[in-house]
């Protein structure tokens, strides 16, 4: 089993589709796309990390949602540390990529999970 950790704010923000008017709604839409991703990639545990106004999005079968109590990036780093196994982080954030790669995580860009 491998884990895919998704930087929700970064992935949502990668497309200027009006997400800033409803951050929680945008996170819910991303979660729906991630359900499809999980179904197409059996053996992958998908974790969506949300922060700020997107907090409170619920987990659904196929996608676990974690609401960061503070910085989403810091939460993702802590999650990667706790996992201690193979994981991939979806983000375009260079600093976050550097932080998680130093812990052994692989990184990919938002297009991996966005159409």
Secondary structure, 3 states (H helix, E strand, C coil): CEEEEEEHHHHHCCCCCCHHHCHHHHHHHHHHHHHHHHHHCCCEEEEEEECHHHCCCCCECCEEEEECCCCHHHHHHHHHHHHCCCEEEECCCHHHHHHHHCCCCEEECHHHCCC
